[in-house]
């Protein structure tokens, strides 16, 4: 049997993109969750794990939908593999059933964590430089700390000009409207390169 799992972090985010992709992938049953990835208590994820068994397939939009942290994700994937459960990530080109796939997964996970740290370092360096020139700001006002971090990541990803706006929004688990709101709050010129639209 092929199971799908879709998750967003907050109620203002939309699951539609993930659901459509999971249906297109041929999932027989889809579990939907609105819960922060950092929370240990995810009832739908727990139901899925209690139902899925050997020779079943788990399909997710991205691997990060499964784990609370990099360490938790690696542990979860390895437990599923040990139980002969195939894992398909629609946006991460990795087949974790093969030995090479598991190696690639671990490399991918490490690189993802490294990239996140680099973005954080660049952002902090940029803020420090701006403050040294007398510019305060750098963070949008009126947002929660989590939303501020998401806005910061949105800016960094948008300026890299490697992903479309839809891909950035999907990667961050936010709507395209929220992405543009965050970019405007961070004074990012939208559509200046023509690649992100």
C-alpha positions as YAML, in Angstrom:
chain: A
units: angstrom
residues:
- id: 1
  name: UNK
  ca: [0.00, 0.00, 0.00]
- id: 2
  name: UNK
  ca: [1.17, 3.52, -0.73]
- id: 3
  name: UNK
  ca: [0.73, 6.07, 2.06]
- id: 4
  name: UNK
  ca: [1.10, 9.82, 1.76]
- id: 5
  name: UNK
  ca: [1.97, 12.30, 4.50]
- id: 6
  name: UNK
  ca: [1.46, 16.05, 4.16]
- id: 7
  name: UNK
  ca: [2.27, 18.60, 6.85]
- id: 8
  name: UNK
  ca: [2.26, 22.37, 7.28]
- id: 9
  name: UNK
  ca: [3.38, 24.20, 10.40]
- id: 10
  name: UNK
  ca: [0.50, 26.64, 10.94]
- id: 11
  name: UNK
  ca: [-3.20, 26.94, 10.12]
- id: 12
  name: UNK
  ca: [-2.61, 29.89, 7.76]
- id: 13
  name: UNK
  ca: [-0.54, 27.63, 5.49]
- id: 14
  name: UNK
  ca: [-2.17, 25.52, 2.79]
- id: 15
  name: UNK
  ca: [-1.80, 21.78, 2.27]
- id: 16
  name: UNK
  ca: [-3.26, 21.79, -1.27]
- id: 17
  name: UNK
  ca: [0.07, 21.68, -3.15]
- id: 18
  name: UNK
  ca: [1.27, 18.68, -1.16]
- id: 19
  name: UNK
  ca: [-2.09, 16.88, -1.35]
- id: 20
  name: UNK
  ca: [-2.29, 17.30, -5.14]
- id: 21
  name: UNK
  ca: [1.25, 15.96, -5.57]
- id: 22
  name: UNK
  ca: [0.59, 12.96, -3.28]
- id: 23
  name: UNK
  ca: [-2.62, 12.10, -5.16]
- id: 24
  name: UNK
  ca: [-0.77, 12.37, -8.47]
- id: 25
  name: UNK
  ca: [1.88, 10.00, -7.05]
- id: 26
  name: UNK
  ca: [-0.87, 7.40, -6.55]
- id: 27
  name: UNK
  ca: [-1.18, 7.36, -2.76]
- id: 28
  name: UNK
  ca: [-3.94, 5.06, -1.48]
- id: 29
  name: UNK
  ca: [-4.27, 6.91, 1.84]
- id: 30
  name: UNK
  ca: [-3.04, 10.37, 2.83]
- id: 31
  name: UNK
  ca: [-2.48, 11.61, 6.37]
- id: 32
  name: UNK
  ca: [-2.76, 15.40, 6.82]
- id: 33
  name: UNK
  ca: [-1.18, 17.33, 9.69]
- id: 34
  name: UNK
  ca: [-1.07, 20.94, 10.84]
- id: 35
  name: UNK
  ca: [1.76, 20.95, 13.35]
- id: 36
  name: UNK
  ca: [5.20, 22.42, 13.67]
- id: 37
  name: UNK
  ca: [7.91, 20.03, 12.56]
- id: 38
  name: UNK
  ca: [9.68, 20.66, 15.86]
- id: 39
  name: UNK
  ca: [6.77, 19.25, 17.92]
- id: 40
  name: UNK
  ca: [7.10, 15.73, 19.22]
- id: 41
  name: UNK
  ca: [3.30, 15.37, 19.38]
- id: 42
  name: UNK
  ca: [2.05, 14.88, 15.82]
- id: 43
  name: UNK
  ca: [-1.05, 12.65, 16.05]
- id: 44
  name: UNK
  ca: [-1.46, 12.01, 12.31]
- id: 45
  name: UNK
  ca: [2.21, 11.06, 11.95]
- id: 46
  name: UNK
  ca: [1.79, 8.67, 14.90]
- id: 47
  name: UNK
  ca: [-1.31, 7.12, 13.25]
- id: 48
  name: UNK
  ca: [0.59, 6.67, 10.00]
- id: 49
  name: UNK
  ca: [3.51, 4.96, 11.74]
- id: 50
  name: UNK
  ca: [1.12, 2.62, 13.57]
- id: 51
  name: UNK
  ca: [-0.56, 1.61, 10.28]
- id: 52
  name: UNK
  ca: [2.30, 1.40, 7.77]
- id: 53
  name: UNK
  ca: [4.06, -1.96, 7.54]
- id: 54
  name: UNK
  ca: [6.78, -3.83, 5.68]
- id: 55
  name: UNK
  ca: [6.64, -3.56, 1.87]
- id: 56
  name: UNK
  ca: [4.45, -0.44, 2.05]
- id: 57
  name: UNK
  ca: [5.60, 2.85, 0.58]
- id: 58
  name: UNK
  ca: [5.62, 6.25, 2.26]
- id: 59
  name: UNK
  ca: [5.41, 9.28, -0.04]
- id: 60
  name: UNK
  ca: [6.17, 12.81, 1.18]
- id: 61
  name: UNK
  ca: [6.50, 16.17, -0.58]
- id: 62
  name: UNK
  ca: [9.94, 16.69, 0.99]
- id: 63
  name: UNK
  ca: [11.90, 14.68, 3.53]
- id: 64
  name: UNK
  ca: [11.75, 17.56, 6.02]
- id: 65
  name: UNK
  ca: [7.99, 16.91, 6.41]
- id: 66
  name: UNK
  ca: [8.90, 13.81, 8.45]
- id: 67
  name: UNK
  ca: [11.53, 14.98, 10.94]
- id: 68
  name: UNK
  ca: [11.67, 17.44, 13.85]
- id: 69
  name: UNK
  ca: [15.37, 18.02, 13.26]
- id: 70
  name: UNK
  ca: [18.11, 16.67, 11.04]
- id: 71
  name: UNK
  ca: [19.03, 14.09, 13.68]
- id: 72
  name: UNK
  ca: [15.38, 13.05, 14.11]
- id: 73
  name: UNK
  ca: [14.89, 12.84, 10.31]
- id: 74
  name: UNK
  ca: [17.92, 10.57, 9.87]
- id: 75
  name: UNK
  ca: [16.73, 8.35, 12.75]
- id: 76
  name: UNK
  ca: [13.18, 8.19, 11.32]
- id: 77
  name: UNK
  ca: [14.33, 7.34, 7.79]
- id: 78
  name: UNK
  ca: [16.69, 4.64, 9.08]
- id: 79
  name: UNK
  ca: [13.90, 3.09, 11.21]
- id: 80
  name: UNK
  ca: [11.55, 3.00, 8.21]
- id: 81
  name: UNK
  ca: [14.27, 1.44, 6.03]
- id: 82
  name: UNK
  ca: [14.99, -1.18, 8.72]
- id: 83
  name: UNK
  ca: [11.27, -2.09, 8.64]
- id: 84
  name: UNK
  ca: [11.43, -2.53, 4.82]
- id: 85
  name: UNK
  ca: [9.30, 0.53, 4.14]
- id: 86
  name: UNK
  ca: [10.11, 2.33, 0.90]
- id: 87
  name: UNK
  ca: [10.31, 6.12, 1.10]
- id: 88
  name: UNK
  ca: [9.66, 8.42, -1.83]
- id: 89
  name: UNK
  ca: [10.29, 12.13, -1.54]
- id: 90
  name: UNK
  ca: [8.76, 13.97, -4.47]
- id: 91
  name: UNK
  ca: [11.14, 16.94, -4.24]
- id: 92
  name: UNK
  ca: [14.33, 15.23, -3.02]
- id: 93
  name: UNK
  ca: [15.78, 12.99, -5.75]
- id: 94
  name: UNK
  ca: [16.90, 10.24, -3.40]
- id: 95
  name: UNK
  ca: [15.96, 6.53, -3.31]
- id: 96
  name: UNK
  ca: [16.72, 5.47, 0.26]
- id: 97
  name: UNK
  ca: [16.09, 1.77, -0.40]
- id: 98
  name: UNK
  ca: [19.51, 1.20, -1.97]
- id: 99
  name: UNK
  ca: [22.82, 1.42, -0.09]
- id: 100
  name: UNK
  ca: [23.90, 4.22, -2.43]
- id: 101
  name: UNK
  ca: [20.59, 5.98, -1.81]
- id: 102
  name: UNK
  ca: [21.07, 5.82, 1.96]
- id: 103
  name: UNK
  ca: [24.58, 7.25, 1.56]
- id: 104
  name: UNK
  ca: [23.19, 10.03, -0.65]
- id: 105
  name: UNK
  ca: [20.46, 10.71, 1.90]
- id: 106
  name: UNK
  ca: [22.99, 11.16, 4.69]
- id: 107
  name: UNK
  ca: [25.13, 13.41, 2.49]
- id: 108
  name: UNK
  ca: [22.04, 15.36, 1.41]
- id: 109
  name: UNK
  ca: [20.88, 15.78, 5.02]
- id: 110
  name: UNK
  ca: [24.33, 17.01, 6.07]
- id: 111
  name: UNK
  ca: [24.48, 19.46, 3.15]
- id: 112
  name: UNK
  ca: [20.99, 20.77, 3.96]
- id: 113
  name: UNK
  ca: [22.05, 21.45, 7.53]
- id: 114
  name: UNK
  ca: [25.29, 23.05, 6.28]
- id: 115
  name: UNK
  ca: [23.32, 25.28, 3.87]
- id: 116
  name: UNK
  ca: [20.96, 26.34, 6.67]
- id: 117
  name: UNK
  ca: [23.95, 27.28, 8.84]
- id: 118
  name: UNK
  ca: [25.53, 29.23, 5.96]
- id: 119
  name: UNK
  ca: [22.32, 31.19, 5.36]
- id: 120
  name: UNK
  ca: [22.14, 31.98, 9.08]
- id: 121
  name: UNK
  ca: [25.79, 33.12, 9.11]
- id: 122
  name: UNK
  ca: [25.33, 35.29, 6.00]
- id: 123
  name: UNK
  ca: [22.19, 36.84, 7.43]
- id: 124
  name: UNK
  ca: [23.87, 37.64, 10.74]
- id: 125
  name: UNK
  ca: [26.91, 39.10, 8.94]
- id: 126
  name: UNK
  ca: [24.60, 41.25, 6.80]
- id: 127
  name: UNK
  ca: [22.73, 42.53, 9.85]
- id: 128
  name: UNK
  ca: [25.97, 43.27, 11.65]
- id: 129
  name: UNK
  ca: [27.29, 45.16, 8.63]
- id: 130
  name: UNK
  ca: [24.03, 47.14, 8.31]
- id: 131
  name: UNK
  ca: [24.10, 48.06, 12.00]
- id: 132
  name: UNK
  ca: [27.72, 49.20, 11.66]
- id: 133
  name: UNK
  ca: [26.54, 51.61, 8.97]
- id: 134
  name: UNK
  ca: [23.80, 52.90, 11.26]
- id: 135
  name: UNK
  ca: [20.95, 50.93, 9.74]
- id: 136
  name: UNK
  ca: [18.81, 49.21, 12.29]
- id: 137
  name: UNK
  ca: [16.14, 46.93, 10.99]
- id: 138
  name: UNK
  ca: [16.93, 43.80, 9.07]
- id: 139
  name: UNK
  ca: [13.99, 42.05, 10.65]
- id: 140
  name: UNK
  ca: [10.37, 42.75, 9.82]
- id: 141
  name: UNK
  ca: [8.26, 44.25, 12.59]
- id: 142
  name: UNK
  ca: [5.08, 42.74, 13.91]
- id: 143
  name: UNK
  ca: [6.02, 39.11, 13.23]
- id: 144
  name: UNK
  ca: [6.63, 36.24, 15.61]
- id: 145
  name: UNK
  ca: [10.22, 35.09, 16.05]
- id: 146
  name: UNK
  ca: [9.48, 32.03, 13.91]
- id: 147
  name: UNK
  ca: [7.95, 34.19, 11.15]
- id: 148
  name: UNK
  ca: [10.98, 36.51, 11.31]
- id: 149
  name: UNK
  ca: [13.31, 33.55, 10.77]
- id: 150
  name: UNK
  ca: [11.14, 32.34, 7.90]
- id: 151
  name: UNK
  ca: [11.18, 35.83, 6.33]
- id: 152
  name: UNK
  ca: [14.97, 35.88, 6.66]
- id: 153
  name: UNK
  ca: [15.21, 32.51, 4.90]
- id: 154
  name: UNK
  ca: [12.75, 33.66, 2.23]
- id: 155
  name: UNK
  ca: [14.94, 36.68, 1.48]
- id: 156
  name: UNK
  ca: [18.10, 34.58, 1.26]
- id: 157
  name: UNK
  ca: [16.51, 31.98, -1.02]
- id: 158
  name: UNK
  ca: [14.90, 34.63, -3.23]
- id: 159
  name: UNK
  ca: [18.17, 36.53, -3.64]
- id: 160
  name: UNK
  ca: [20.01, 33.32, -4.58]
- id: 161
  name: UNK
  ca: [17.73, 33.28, -7.64]
- id: 162
  name: UNK
  ca: [17.92, 29.50, -7.99]
- id: 163
  name: UNK
  ca: [14.30, 28.61, -7.14]
- id: 164
  name: UNK
  ca: [10.97, 29.94, -8.38]
- id: 165
  name: UNK
  ca: [8.68, 31.75, -5.96]
- id: 166
  name: UNK
  ca: [6.42, 28.68, -5.87]
- id: 167
  name: UNK
  ca: [9.38, 26.44, -5.00]
- id: 168
  name: UNK
  ca: [10.58, 28.80, -2.27]
- id: 169
  name: UNK
  ca: [7.09, 29.00, -0.76]
- id: 170
  name: UNK
  ca: [6.77, 25.19, -0.86]
- id: 171
  name: UNK
  ca: [10.22, 24.69, 0.69]
- id: 172
  name: UNK
  ca: [9.38, 27.09, 3.54]
- id: 173
  name: UNK
  ca: [5.87, 25.70, 3.97]
- id: 174
  name: UNK
  ca: [4.17, 29.07, 3.34]
- id: 175
  name: UNK
  ca: [1.82, 30.42, 0.70]
- id: 176
  name: UNK
  ca: [3.13, 32.49, -2.21]
- id: 177
  name: UNK
  ca: [1.18, 35.47, -0.81]
- id: 178
  name: UNK
  ca: [2.96, 35.12, 2.54]
- id: 179
  name: UNK
  ca: [6.30, 34.81, 0.74]
- id: 180
  name: UNK
  ca: [5.73, 38.14, -1.05]
- id: 181
  name: UNK
  ca: [4.55, 39.75, 2.19]
- id: 182
  name: UNK
  ca: [7.77, 38.67, 3.92]
- id: 183
  name: UNK
  ca: [9.90, 39.89, 1.00]
- id: 184
  name: UNK
  ca: [8.16, 43.30, 1.00]
- id: 185
  name: UNK
  ca: [8.64, 43.60, 4.77]
- id: 186
  name: UNK
  ca: [12.35, 42.98, 4.22]
- id: 187
  name: UNK
  ca: [12.46, 45.60, 1.43]
- id: 188
  name: UNK
  ca: [13.32, 43.05, -1.26]
- id: 189
  name: UNK
  ca: [12.58, 44.18, -4.80]
- id: 190
  name: UNK
  ca: [10.26, 41.53, -6.20]
- id: 191
  name: UNK
  ca: [10.66, 40.34, -9.78]
- id: 192
  name: UNK
  ca: [13.81, 42.34, -10.42]
- id: 193
  name: UNK
  ca: [15.65, 39.37, -11.96]
- id: 194
  name: UNK
  ca: [12.72, 37.82, -13.75]
- id: 195
  name: UNK
  ca: [13.76, 34.33, -12.63]
- id: 196
  name: UNK
  ca: [11.80, 33.98, -9.40]
- id: 197
  name: UNK
  ca: [8.31, 34.48, -10.80]
...
